[in-house]
Amino acid sequence: MKTTSTIQCRDFSCADIRRESFIVPKVDVNPNKISIMMISEAAPEKRSDYYYAGPEALFEQTTVLAFKDAGADVGSVQDILGIGVYLTTAVKCGKTGYGIATATIEHCSHLLEKEIERFPNVKVYMLMGDVAIKAFNMIAKRMGEPRVIPAGPTYKIRGGEFYFRGRRAISSYVQAGPAFFVEESKRKMIAEDIARALQIANR
């Protein structure tokens, strides 16, 4: 089943995105078998670098490395799906600058909310970076829920126990794209967070 093939942006009203790079996962997966939803920042500038674009895609390469760092026996995004992990982005278009406006995150969080609803058996939400955290908190607020991840730098809060409707939420750093290679310390923390998520999902 292509779980998110019907999720589309209707107006592309955001000023700081690349409309031509809009993409949502259209991957065959049984949504009932997904136990971890990993949400990173934004779609890549080139669609060929997206998670499900093939082994040469940058998002696939860095994410597979992150899971290997965590001790997972994977060699591809299909392997990651096979262990129950679904990969997506908070913002569905590529960004035009370094940051992403709050209004853009808010607008796209409605699409992410629809995506989240497709996976009823998720045990862990992995929020990879500030944009994913902000989008997730916006969704929780619209649902009448308290803020899921508290304010503060990720290195201070990432070890906390946070929940959304009884399911764990883990704050971490962006694992998709070139930023993954910038700081060795962050790469180590990403691996620790993935290992923790896999442990929770397999209980």
C-alpha positions as CSV (number, residue, x, y, z in Angstrom):
1,M,0.0,0.0,0.0
2,K,1.3,3.4,-0.9
3,T,0.4,5.0,2.4
4,T,0.7,8.7,1.6
5,S,0.0,8.9,-2.1
6,T,-3.1,11.1,-1.5
7,I,-1.3,13.7,0.7
8,Q,-0.9,16.8,-1.5
9,C,-0.3,20.5,-0.9
10,R,-3.1,22.5,-2.5
11,D,-1.6,26.1,-2.8
12,F,2.2,26.1,-2.2
13,S,1.8,29.5,-0.5
14,C,5.1,29.3,1.5
15,A,7.7,31.9,0.4
16,D,10.9,30.0,1.5
17,I,10.5,26.7,-0.2
18,R,11.3,25.1,-3.6
19,R,7.9,24.1,-5.0
20,E,9.5,21.9,-7.7
21,S,11.0,19.7,-5.0
22,F,7.7,18.8,-3.2
23,I,7.7,15.2,-2.3
24,V,5.9,12.8,0.0
25,P,6.7,9.1,0.5
26,K,4.9,7.0,-2.0
27,V,6.3,3.7,-0.8
28,D,4.7,0.3,-0.5
29,V,4.5,-0.5,3.2
30,N,2.1,-2.1,5.6
31,P,1.3,0.8,7.9
32,N,0.3,-1.6,10.7
33,K,3.9,-2.9,10.8
34,I,5.5,0.5,11.4
35,S,6.6,1.0,15.0
36,I,9.0,4.0,14.5
37,M,8.3,7.1,12.6
38,M,11.5,9.1,11.9
39,I,10.7,12.7,10.9
40,S,13.6,14.9,9.6
41,E,13.7,18.5,8.5
42,A,12.8,19.2,4.8
43,A,12.8,17.5,1.5
44,P,16.2,17.7,-0.4
45,E,16.8,20.2,-3.1
46,K,17.0,17.4,-5.6
47,R,14.3,14.8,-5.6
48,S,17.0,12.2,-6.5
49,D,18.4,12.6,-3.0
50,Y,15.2,11.7,-1.2
51,Y,14.8,8.7,1.1
52,Y,13.1,6.4,-1.4
53,A,15.0,7.5,-4.5
54,G,17.5,4.6,-4.5
55,P,20.9,3.7,-3.2
56,E,22.7,6.8,-4.6
57,A,20.3,9.2,-2.8
58,L,22.1,11.3,-0.1
59,F,19.2,10.9,2.4
60,E,19.4,7.1,2.0
61,Q,23.2,7.0,2.4
62,T,23.4,9.2,5.6
63,T,20.4,7.5,7.2
64,V,21.7,4.0,6.6
65,L,25.0,5.1,8.1
66,A,23.1,6.4,11.1
67,F,21.3,3.1,11.7
68,K,24.6,1.2,11.2
69,D,26.2,3.5,13.8
70,A,23.4,2.4,16.1
71,G,24.2,-1.3,15.6
72,A,21.3,-2.0,13.2
73,D,21.9,-4.6,10.5
74,V,20.7,-2.6,7.6
75,G,22.1,-1.7,4.1
76,S,19.3,0.2,2.5
77,V,16.2,2.2,3.2
78,Q,14.2,-0.9,2.3
79,D,16.0,-2.7,5.2
80,I,15.1,0.2,7.5
81,L,11.5,-0.2,6.5
82,G,11.8,-3.9,7.1
83,I,12.6,-3.3,10.7
84,G,9.5,-1.1,11.1
85,V,10.9,2.4,10.6
86,Y,9.2,4.8,8.3
87,L,11.1,7.9,7.1
88,T,9.6,11.2,6.2
89,T,10.2,15.0,6.5
90,A,8.3,17.7,8.4
91,V,8.4,20.1,5.4
92,K,7.6,18.4,2.1
93,C,9.5,20.9,-0.1
94,G,13.1,21.8,-0.3
95,K,14.2,24.9,1.5
96,T,15.6,28.0,-0.2
97,G,17.9,29.1,2.7
98,Y,19.5,27.8,5.9
99,G,16.4,28.2,8.1
100,I,12.7,27.6,7.6
101,A,10.0,30.2,8.6
102,T,7.6,29.3,11.4
103,A,4.7,30.0,9.0
104,T,6.1,27.4,6.6
105,I,6.4,24.8,9.3
106,E,2.9,25.5,10.5
107,H,1.5,25.2,6.9
108,C,3.2,21.9,6.2
109,S,2.5,20.4,9.6
110,H,-1.1,19.8,8.5
111,L,0.3,17.4,5.8
112,L,2.5,15.8,8.4
113,E,-0.5,15.4,10.7
114,K,-2.4,13.5,8.0
115,E,0.7,11.3,7.5
116,I,1.0,10.5,11.2
117,E,-2.7,9.3,11.2
118,R,-1.8,6.6,8.6
119,F,0.3,4.7,11.1
120,P,-1.8,3.4,14.0
121,N,0.9,1.2,15.7
122,V,3.8,3.6,16.1
123,K,5.5,3.3,19.4
124,V,8.2,6.0,18.9
125,Y,8.3,9.3,17.1
126,M,11.9,10.3,16.3
127,L,12.1,14.1,15.8
128,M,15.3,14.8,13.9
129,G,16.1,18.4,14.4
130,D,14.4,21.7,15.4
131,V,12.0,21.8,12.5
132,A,10.6,18.4,13.1
133,I,10.3,19.2,16.8
134,K,8.4,22.5,16.1
135,A,6.1,20.8,13.6
136,F,5.3,18.0,16.0
137,N,4.5,20.5,18.8
138,M,2.2,22.4,16.5
139,I,0.3,19.2,15.7
140,A,-0.1,18.4,19.4
141,K,-1.4,21.9,20.1
142,R,-4.0,21.6,17.4
143,M,-5.1,18.3,19.0
144,G,-5.5,20.0,22.4
145,E,-2.4,18.2,23.7
146,P,0.4,19.8,25.8
147,R,3.7,20.6,24.2
148,V,5.5,17.3,23.5
149,I,9.1,18.4,23.5
150,P,10.0,21.3,25.9
151,A,11.9,24.4,24.7
152,G,15.6,24.3,24.9
153,P,18.7,23.1,23.1
154,T,18.6,19.5,21.9
155,Y,21.7,18.5,23.8
156,K,20.1,19.4,27.1
157,I,16.7,17.8,26.5
158,R,17.4,14.8,24.2
159,G,17.7,12.3,27.2
160,G,14.3,13.2,28.6
161,E,11.2,11.0,28.5
162,F,8.5,12.7,26.4
163,Y,5.2,11.3,25.2
164,F,2.5,12.0,22.7
165,R,-0.8,10.2,23.4
166,G,1.1,7.5,25.3
167,R,3.8,7.0,22.7
168,R,7.4,8.0,23.1
169,A,8.8,11.0,21.4
170,I,12.6,11.3,21.1
171,S,14.3,14.6,20.1
172,S,17.5,14.3,18.2
173,Y,19.6,15.9,15.4
174,V,19.1,15.8,11.6
175,Q,20.4,12.6,10.2
176,A,19.4,13.3,6.5
177,G,21.9,15.1,4.2
178,P,25.3,16.7,4.5
179,A,24.8,18.0,8.0
180,F,25.2,14.4,9.3
181,F,28.9,14.5,8.5
182,V,29.6,17.9,10.1
183,E,30.0,17.1,13.8
184,E,31.2,13.7,15.0
185,S,29.7,14.3,18.5
186,K,26.2,14.8,17.0
187,R,26.6,11.7,14.9
188,K,27.3,9.7,18.0
189,M,24.2,11.1,19.8
190,I,22.1,10.3,16.7
191,A,23.3,6.7,17.0
192,E,22.4,6.6,20.7
193,D,18.9,8.0,20.0
194,I,18.2,5.5,17.2
195,A,19.4,2.6,19.4
196,R,17.1,3.8,22.2
197,A,14.1,4.0,19.8
198,L,14.8,0.5,18.5
199,Q,15.0,-0.8,22.0
200,I,11.6,0.8,22.9
201,A,9.9,-0.4,19.7
202,N,11.1,-4.0,20.3
203,R,9.8,-4.3,23.8
